[in-house]
Amino acid sequence: MLRRESFEEWARSRQQRLVRSAYLVTGDFQRAEDLVQEALIRAAQRWDTLRDGQPDAWVRTVVFREHVSWWRRVRRETVTDEPPTGLLDPPGEAPVMIQDALALLTHKQRAVLVLRYIEDLSVAETAAVLGVSDGTVKKQASVALASLREIAPGLEELQEELS
């Protein structure tokens, strides 16, 4: 009984943050909730070994890897010469701008930015979650940030205002 209570307390305290991160990566609230729910079910099954380690990192890894597996199966990206117009016009509130800008990135770039700058993970931690090398994380972050600067210049102004 103590095992179950321990897990439930931990899961309740983390669920909202996990869903928020998953949503920023997926851009789909229902998909984010499903991913987090699946990861929490897996964590509950392994709670005896996870609770004394780093369950947050383990669950985050499951969420991001499951998302990558999903989009590899159902990849529906349409490559175009120019990004879609109108997504960032007119400039809106910060969360909407960020969400719209993240939607223009690839899934991998979005995952790297969310983990590095929103979840505040180190390069090594991000690499471990995504199952890639440190160099890949650095390169994806660099390319993603350059893309954001190009497609959403209003974000830099917003960042300066918030600082």
CNS distance restraints for C-alpha pairs under 8 A (distance, minus, plus):
assign (resid   1 and name CA) (resid   5 and name CA) 6.37 0.50 0.50
assign (resid   2 and name CA) (resid   6 and name CA) 5.99 0.50 0.50
assign (resid   3 and name CA) (resid   7 and name CA) 6.30 0.50 0.50
assign (resid   3 and name CA) (resid  47 and name CA) 7.60 0.50 0.50
assign (resid   3 and name CA) (resid  48 and name CA) 7.41 0.50 0.50
assign (resid   4 and name CA) (resid   8 and name CA) 6.11 0.50 0.50
assign (resid   5 and name CA) (resid   9 and name CA) 6.04 0.50 0.50
assign (resid   6 and name CA) (resid  10 and name CA) 6.27 0.50 0.50
assign (resid   7 and name CA) (resid  11 and name CA) 5.99 0.50 0.50
assign (resid   7 and name CA) (resid  44 and name CA) 6.57 0.50 0.50
assign (resid   7 and name CA) (resid  47 and name CA) 6.76 0.50 0.50
assign (resid   7 and name CA) (resid  51 and name CA) 7.77 0.50 0.50
assign (resid   8 and name CA) (resid  12 and name CA) 6.03 0.50 0.50
assign (resid   9 and name CA) (resid  13 and name CA) 6.34 0.50 0.50
assign (resid  10 and name CA) (resid  14 and name CA) 6.39 0.50 0.50
assign (resid  11 and name CA) (resid  15 and name CA) 5.67 0.50 0.50
assign (resid  11 and name CA) (resid  40 and name CA) 7.17 0.50 0.50
assign (resid  12 and name CA) (resid  16 and name CA) 7.81 0.50 0.50
assign (resid  14 and name CA) (resid  18 and name CA) 6.21 0.50 0.50
assign (resid  14 and name CA) (resid  56 and name CA) 7.82 0.50 0.50
assign (resid  15 and name CA) (resid  19 and name CA) 6.10 0.50 0.50
assign (resid  15 and name CA) (resid  36 and name CA) 7.41 0.50 0.50
assign (resid  16 and name CA) (resid  20 and name CA) 6.18 0.50 0.50
assign (resid  17 and name CA) (resid  21 and name CA) 6.27 0.50 0.50
assign (resid  18 and name CA) (resid  22 and name CA) 6.11 0.50 0.50
assign (resid  18 and name CA) (resid  36 and name CA) 6.58 0.50 0.50
assign (resid  18 and name CA) (resid  60 and name CA) 7.18 0.50 0.50
assign (resid  19 and name CA) (resid  23 and name CA) 5.94 0.50 0.50
assign (resid  19 and name CA) (resid  29 and name CA) 7.91 0.50 0.50
assign (resid  19 and name CA) (resid  32 and name CA) 5.68 0.50 0.50
assign (resid  19 and name CA) (resid  33 and name CA) 5.75 0.50 0.50
assign (resid  19 and name CA) (resid  36 and name CA) 6.14 0.50 0.50
assign (resid  20 and name CA) (resid  24 and name CA) 6.32 0.50 0.50
assign (resid  20 and name CA) (resid  32 and name CA) 7.74 0.50 0.50
assign (resid  21 and name CA) (resid  25 and name CA) 6.43 0.50 0.50
assign (resid  21 and name CA) (resid 114 and name CA) 6.73 0.50 0.50
assign (resid  21 and name CA) (resid 115 and name CA) 7.93 0.50 0.50
assign (resid  21 and name CA) (resid 118 and name CA) 7.72 0.50 0.50
assign (resid  21 and name CA) (resid 119 and name CA) 7.38 0.50 0.50
assign (resid  22 and name CA) (resid  26 and name CA) 6.01 0.50 0.50
assign (resid  22 and name CA) (resid  32 and name CA) 4.82 0.50 0.50
assign (resid  22 and name CA) (resid  33 and name CA) 7.65 0.50 0.50
assign (resid  22 and name CA) (resid  35 and name CA) 7.43 0.50 0.50
assign (resid  22 and name CA) (resid  36 and name CA) 7.34 0.50 0.50
assign (resid  22 and name CA) (resid  63 and name CA) 7.08 0.50 0.50
assign (resid  22 and name CA) (resid  64 and name CA) 7.47 0.50 0.50
assign (resid  23 and name CA) (resid  27 and name CA) 5.18 0.50 0.50
assign (resid  23 and name CA) (resid  28 and name CA) 5.76 0.50 0.50
assign (resid  23 and name CA) (resid  29 and name CA) 5.38 0.50 0.50
assign (resid  23 and name CA) (resid  31 and name CA) 7.56 0.50 0.50
assign (resid  23 and name CA) (resid  32 and name CA) 4.90 0.50 0.50
assign (resid  23 and name CA) (resid  33 and name CA) 7.85 0.50 0.50
assign (resid  24 and name CA) (resid  99 and name CA) 6.80 0.50 0.50
assign (resid  24 and name CA) (resid 102 and name CA) 7.50 0.50 0.50
assign (resid  24 and name CA) (resid 110 and name CA) 7.74 0.50 0.50
assign (resid  24 and name CA) (resid 114 and name CA) 6.85 0.50 0.50
assign (resid  25 and name CA) (resid 102 and name CA) 7.91 0.50 0.50
assign (resid  25 and name CA) (resid 107 and name CA) 6.99 0.50 0.50
assign (resid  25 and name CA) (resid 110 and name CA) 5.65 0.50 0.50
assign (resid  25 and name CA) (resid 111 and name CA) 5.39 0.50 0.50
assign (resid  25 and name CA) (resid 114 and name CA) 6.70 0.50 0.50
assign (resid  26 and name CA) (resid  31 and name CA) 6.94 0.50 0.50
assign (resid  26 and name CA) (resid  32 and name CA) 6.40 0.50 0.50
assign (resid  26 and name CA) (resid  67 and name CA) 7.48 0.50 0.50
assign (resid  26 and name CA) (resid 107 and name CA) 7.63 0.50 0.50
assign (resid  27 and name CA) (resid  32 and name CA) 7.91 0.50 0.50
assign (resid  27 and name CA) (resid  99 and name CA) 7.45 0.50 0.50
assign (resid  27 and name CA) (resid 103 and name CA) 6.68 0.50 0.50
assign (resid  28 and name CA) (resid  32 and name CA) 6.12 0.50 0.50
assign (resid  29 and name CA) (resid  33 and name CA) 6.21 0.50 0.50
assign (resid  30 and name CA) (resid  34 and name CA) 6.17 0.50 0.50
assign (resid  31 and name CA) (resid  35 and name CA) 6.14 0.50 0.50
assign (resid  32 and name CA) (resid  36 and name CA) 6.22 0.50 0.50
assign (resid  33 and name CA) (resid  37 and name CA) 6.01 0.50 0.50
assign (resid  34 and name CA) (resid  38 and name CA) 6.12 0.50 0.50
assign (resid  35 and name CA) (resid  39 and name CA) 6.21 0.50 0.50
assign (resid  35 and name CA) (resid  63 and name CA) 5.50 0.50 0.50
assign (resid  35 and name CA) (resid  66 and name CA) 7.04 0.50 0.50
assign (resid  35 and name CA) (resid  67 and name CA) 7.16 0.50 0.50
assign (resid  36 and name CA) (resid  40 and name CA) 6.07 0.50 0.50
assign (resid  36 and name CA) (resid  59 and name CA) 7.87 0.50 0.50
assign (resid  36 and name CA) (resid  63 and name CA) 6.02 0.50 0.50
assign (resid  37 and name CA) (resid  41 and name CA) 6.21 0.50 0.50
assign (resid  38 and name CA) (resid  42 and name CA) 6.36 0.50 0.50
assign (resid  38 and name CA) (resid  63 and name CA) 7.95 0.50 0.50
assign (resid  39 and name CA) (resid  43 and name CA) 6.14 0.50 0.50
assign (resid  39 and name CA) (resid  59 and name CA) 5.60 0.50 0.50
assign (resid  39 and name CA) (resid  60 and name CA) 7.94 0.50 0.50
assign (resid  39 and name CA) (resid  62 and name CA) 5.76 0.50 0.50
assign (resid  39 and name CA) (resid  63 and name CA) 5.95 0.50 0.50
assign (resid  40 and name CA) (resid  44 and name CA) 6.06 0.50 0.50
assign (resid  40 and name CA) (resid  59 and name CA) 6.83 0.50 0.50
assign (resid  41 and name CA) (resid  45 and name CA) 6.43 0.50 0.50
assign (resid  42 and name CA) (resid  46 and name CA) 6.51 0.50 0.50
assign (resid  43 and name CA) (resid  47 and name CA) 5.58 0.50 0.50
assign (resid  43 and name CA) (resid  50 and name CA) 7.22 0.50 0.50
assign (resid  43 and name CA) (resid  55 and name CA) 7.49 0.50 0.50
assign (resid  43 and name CA) (resid  59 and name CA) 6.75 0.50 0.50
assign (resid  46 and name CA) (resid  50 and name CA) 6.12 0.50 0.50
assign (resid  47 and name CA) (resid  51 and name CA) 5.52 0.50 0.50
assign (resid  48 and name CA) (resid  52 and name CA) 7.80 0.50 0.50
assign (resid  49 and name CA) (resid  53 and name CA) 7.24 0.50 0.50
assign (resid  50 and name CA) (resid  54 and name CA) 6.44 0.50 0.50
assign (resid  50 and name CA) (resid  55 and name CA) 5.25 0.50 0.50
assign (resid  50 and name CA) (resid  58 and name CA) 7.91 0.50 0.50
assign (resid  51 and name CA) (resid  55 and name CA) 6.00 0.50 0.50
assign (resid  54 and name CA) (resid  58 and name CA) 6.39 0.50 0.50
assign (resid  55 and name CA) (resid  59 and name CA) 6.04 0.50 0.50
assign (resid  56 and name CA) (resid  60 and name CA) 6.08 0.50 0.50
assign (resid  57 and name CA) (resid  61 and name CA) 6.07 0.50 0.50
assign (resid  57 and name CA) (resid 129 and name CA) 7.30 0.50 0.50
assign (resid  58 and name CA) (resid  62 and name CA) 6.35 0.50 0.50
assign (resid  58 and name CA) (resid 129 and name CA) 7.87 0.50 0.50
assign (resid  59 and name CA) (resid  63 and name CA) 6.21 0.50 0.50
assign (resid  60 and name CA) (resid  64 and name CA) 6.26 0.50 0.50
assign (resid  60 and name CA) (resid 129 and name CA) 6.91 0.50 0.50
assign (resid  61 and name CA) (resid  65 and name CA) 5.97 0.50 0.50
assign (resid  61 and name CA) (resid 128 and name CA) 7.74 0.50 0.50
assign (resid  61 and name CA) (resid 129 and name CA) 4.42 0.50 0.50
assign (resid  61 and name CA) (resid 130 and name CA) 6.65 0.50 0.50
assign (resid  62 and name CA) (resid  66 and name CA) 5.89 0.50 0.50
assign (resid  62 and name CA) (resid 129 and name CA) 7.94 0.50 0.50
assign (resid  63 and name CA) (resid  67 and name CA) 6.21 0.50 0.50
assign (resid  64 and name CA) (resid  68 and name CA) 6.22 0.50 0.50
assign (resid  64 and name CA) (resid 111 and name CA) 7.36 0.50 0.50
assign (resid  64 and name CA) (resid 129 and name CA) 7.16 0.50 0.50
assign (resid  64 and name CA) (resid 130 and name CA) 6.64 0.50 0.50
assign (resid  65 and name CA) (resid  69 and name CA) 6.16 0.50 0.50
assign (resid  65 and name CA) (resid 129 and name CA) 7.61 0.50 0.50
assign (resid  65 and name CA) (resid 130 and name CA) 6.37 0.50 0.50
assign (resid  66 and name CA) (resid  70 and name CA) 6.08 0.50 0.50
assign (resid  67 and name CA) (resid  71 and name CA) 6.23 0.50 0.50
assign (resid  68 and name CA) (resid  72 and name CA) 6.13 0.50 0.50
assign (resid  68 and name CA) (resid 107 and name CA) 7.56 0.50 0.50
assign (resid  68 and name CA) (resid 108 and name CA) 7.87 0.50 0.50
assign (resid  69 and name CA) (resid  73 and name CA) 6.43 0.50 0.50
assign (resid  70 and name CA) (resid  74 and name CA) 6.34 0.50 0.50
assign (resid  71 and name CA) (resid  75 and name CA) 5.07 0.50 0.50
assign (resid  83 and name CA) (resid 104 and name CA) 7.10 0.50 0.50
assign (resid  83 and name CA) (resid 151 and name CA) 7.53 0.50 0.50
assign (resid  86 and name CA) (resid  90 and name CA) 7.66 0.50 0.50
assign (resid  87 and name CA) (resid 100 and name CA) 6.19 0.50 0.50
assign (resid  88 and name CA) (resid  92 and name CA) 7.58 0.50 0.50
assign (resid  88 and name CA) (resid  97 and name CA) 6.31 0.50 0.50
assign (resid  88 and name CA) (resid 100 and name CA) 6.54 0.50 0.50
assign (resid  88 and name CA) (resid 101 and name CA) 7.41 0.50 0.50
assign (resid  88 and name CA) (resid 152 and name CA) 7.13 0.50 0.50
assign (resid  91 and name CA) (resid  97 and name CA) 6.85 0.50 0.50
assign (resid  91 and name CA) (resid 154 and name CA) 7.32 0.50 0.50
assign (resid  92 and name CA) (resid  96 and name CA) 6.26 0.50 0.50
assign (resid  92 and name CA) (resid  97 and name CA) 6.07 0.50 0.50
assign (resid  93 and name CA) (resid  97 and name CA) 6.25 0.50 0.50
assign (resid  94 and name CA) (resid  98 and name CA) 6.09 0.50 0.50
assign (resid  94 and name CA) (resid 158 and name CA) 7.15 0.50 0.50
assign (resid  95 and name CA) (resid  99 and name CA) 5.98 0.50 0.50
assign (resid  96 and name CA) (resid 100 and name CA) 6.02 0.50 0.50
assign (resid  97 and name CA) (resid 101 and name CA) 6.04 0.50 0.50
assign (resid  97 and name CA) (resid 155 and name CA) 7.27 0.50 0.50
assign (resid  98 and name CA) (resid 102 and name CA) 6.02 0.50 0.50
assign (resid  98 and name CA) (resid 155 and name CA) 7.39 0.50 0.50
assign (resid  99 and name CA) (resid 103 and name CA) 6.21 0.50 0.50
assign (resid 100 and name CA) (resid 104 and name CA) 6.84 0.50 0.50
assign (resid 101 and name CA) (resid 105 and name CA) 7.24 0.50 0.50
assign (resid 101 and name CA) (resid 148 and name CA) 6.54 0.50 0.50
assign (resid 101 and name CA) (resid 151 and name CA) 7.43 0.50 0.50
assign (resid 101 and name CA) (resid 152 and name CA) 6.34 0.50 0.50
assign (resid 102 and name CA) (resid 110 and name CA) 5.99 0.50 0.50
assign (resid 102 and name CA) (resid 148 and name CA) 7.87 0.50 0.50
assign (resid 103 and name CA) (resid 110 and name CA) 7.78 0.50 0.50
assign (resid 105 and name CA) (resid 109 and name CA) 6.03 0.50 0.50
assign (resid 105 and name CA) (resid 110 and name CA) 5.91 0.50 0.50
assign (resid 105 and name CA) (resid 144 and name CA) 6.80 0.50 0.50
assign (resid 105 and name CA) (resid 147 and name CA) 7.63 0.50 0.50
assign (resid 106 and name CA) (resid 110 and name CA) 6.11 0.50 0.50
assign (resid 107 and name CA) (resid 111 and name CA) 6.12 0.50 0.50
assign (resid 108 and name CA) (resid 112 and name CA) 6.23 0.50 0.50
assign (resid 108 and name CA) (resid 140 and name CA) 7.41 0.50 0.50
assign (resid 109 and name CA) (resid 113 and name CA) 6.26 0.50 0.50
assign (resid 109 and name CA) (resid 140 and name CA) 5.47 0.50 0.50
assign (resid 109 and name CA) (resid 141 and name CA) 6.46 0.50 0.50
assign (resid 109 and name CA) (resid 143 and name CA) 7.77 0.50 0.50
assign (resid 109 and name CA) (resid 144 and name CA) 5.53 0.50 0.50
assign (resid 110 and name CA) (resid 114 and name CA) 6.13 0.50 0.50
assign (resid 110 and name CA) (resid 144 and name CA) 7.51 0.50 0.50
assign (resid 111 and name CA) (resid 115 and name CA) 6.11 0.50 0.50
assign (resid 112 and name CA) (resid 116 and name CA) 5.90 0.50 0.50
assign (resid 112 and name CA) (resid 126 and name CA) 6.85 0.50 0.50
assign (resid 112 and name CA) (resid 137 and name CA) 6.41 0.50 0.50
assign (resid 112 and name CA) (resid 140 and name CA) 6.78 0.50 0.50
assign (resid 112 and name CA) (resid 141 and name CA) 6.12 0.50 0.50
assign (resid 113 and name CA) (resid 117 and name CA) 5.58 0.50 0.50
assign (resid 113 and name CA) (resid 118 and name CA) 7.10 0.50 0.50
assign (resid 113 and name CA) (resid 141 and name CA) 6.13 0.50 0.50
assign (resid 113 and name CA) (resid 144 and name CA) 7.48 0.50 0.50
assign (resid 114 and name CA) (resid 118 and name CA) 4.87 0.50 0.50
assign (resid 114 and name CA) (resid 119 and name CA) 6.13 0.50 0.50
assign (resid 115 and name CA) (resid 119 and name CA) 4.76 0.50 0.50
assign (resid 115 and name CA) (resid 120 and name CA) 6.23 0.50 0.50
assign (resid 115 and name CA) (resid 121 and name CA) 5.74 0.50 0.50
assign (resid 115 and name CA) (resid 126 and name CA) 6.03 0.50 0.50
assign (resid 116 and name CA) (resid 120 and name CA) 4.97 0.50 0.50
assign (resid 116 and name CA) (resid 121 and name CA) 4.88 0.50 0.50
assign (resid 116 and name CA) (resid 122 and name CA) 6.29 0.50 0.50
assign (resid 116 and name CA) (resid 123 and name CA) 6.93 0.50 0.50
assign (resid 116 and name CA) (resid 126 and name CA) 6.49 0.50 0.50
assign (resid 117 and name CA) (resid 121 and name CA) 7.22 0.50 0.50
assign (resid 121 and name CA) (resid 125 and name CA) 5.73 0.50 0.50
assign (resid 121 and name CA) (resid 126 and name CA) 5.93 0.50 0.50
assign (resid 122 and name CA) (resid 126 and name CA) 6.07 0.50 0.50
assign (resid 123 and name CA) (resid 127 and name CA) 6.09 0.50 0.50
assign (resid 123 and name CA) (resid 134 and name CA) 5.96 0.50 0.50
assign (resid 123 and name CA) (resid 137 and name CA) 6.46 0.50 0.50
assign (resid 123 and name CA) (resid 138 and name CA) 7.11 0.50 0.50
assign (resid 124 and name CA) (resid 128 and name CA) 6.17 0.50 0.50
assign (resid 124 and name CA) (resid 133 and name CA) 7.98 0.50 0.50
assign (resid 124 and name CA) (resid 134 and name CA) 5.78 0.50 0.50
assign (resid 125 and name CA) (resid 129 and name CA) 6.24 0.50 0.50
assign (resid 126 and name CA) (resid 130 and name CA) 6.21 0.50 0.50
assign (resid 126 and name CA) (resid 134 and name CA) 7.98 0.50 0.50
assign (resid 126 and name CA) (resid 137 and name CA) 7.04 0.50 0.50
assign (resid 127 and name CA) (resid 131 and name CA) 5.66 0.50 0.50
assign (resid 127 and name CA) (resid 132 and name CA) 4.96 0.50 0.50
assign (resid 127 and name CA) (resid 133 and name CA) 5.52 0.50 0.50
assign (resid 127 and name CA) (resid 134 and name CA) 5.47 0.50 0.50
assign (resid 127 and name CA) (resid 136 and name CA) 7.72 0.50 0.50
assign (resid 127 and name CA) (resid 137 and name CA) 6.03 0.50 0.50
assign (resid 128 and name CA) (resid 132 and name CA) 6.60 0.50 0.50
assign (resid 128 and name CA) (resid 133 and name CA) 7.79 0.50 0.50
assign (resid 132 and name CA) (resid 136 and name CA) 6.32 0.50 0.50
assign (resid 132 and name CA) (resid 137 and name CA) 7.18 0.50 0.50
assign (resid 133 and name CA) (resid 137 and name CA) 6.59 0.50 0.50
assign (resid 134 and name CA) (resid 138 and name CA) 6.33 0.50 0.50
assign (resid 135 and name CA) (resid 139 and name CA) 6.08 0.50 0.50
assign (resid 136 and name CA) (resid 140 and name CA) 5.95 0.50 0.50
assign (resid 137 and name CA) (resid 141 and name CA) 6.01 0.50 0.50
assign (resid 138 and name CA) (resid 142 and name CA) 6.11 0.50 0.50
assign (resid 139 and name CA) (resid 143 and name CA) 6.13 0.50 0.50
assign (resid 140 and name CA) (resid 144 and name CA) 5.90 0.50 0.50
assign (resid 141 and name CA) (resid 145 and name CA) 5.99 0.50 0.50
assign (resid 142 and name CA) (resid 146 and name CA) 6.19 0.50 0.50
assign (resid 143 and name CA) (resid 147 and name CA) 6.12 0.50 0.50
assign (resid 144 and name CA) (resid 148 and name CA) 6.15 0.50 0.50
assign (resid 145 and name CA) (resid 149 and name CA) 6.19 0.50 0.50
assign (resid 146 and name CA) (resid 150 and name CA) 6.31 0.50 0.50
assign (resid 147 and name CA) (resid 151 and name CA) 6.05 0.50 0.50
assign (resid 148 and name CA) (resid 152 and name CA) 5.33 0.50 0.50
assign (resid 148 and name CA) (resid 153 and name CA) 7.21 0.50 0.50
assign (resid 148 and name CA) (resid 155 and name CA) 7.89 0.50 0.50
assign (resid 149 and name CA) (resid 153 and name CA) 5.11 0.50 0.50
assign (resid 149 and name CA) (resid 155 and name CA) 7.42 0.50 0.50
assign (resid 149 and name CA) (resid 156 and name CA) 7.19 0.50 0.50
assign (resid 153 and name CA) (resid 157 and name CA) 7.28 0.50 0.50
assign (resid 154 and name CA) (resid 158 and name CA) 6.16 0.50 0.50
assign (resid 155 and name CA) (resid 159 and name CA) 6.03 0.50 0.50
assign (resid 156 and name CA) (resid 160 and name CA) 6.29 0.50 0.50
assign (resid 157 and name CA) (resid 161 and name CA) 6.27 0.50 0.50
assign (resid 158 and name CA) (resid 162 and name CA) 6.22 0.50 0.50
assign (resid 159 and name CA) (resid 163 and name CA) 6.15 0.50 0.50
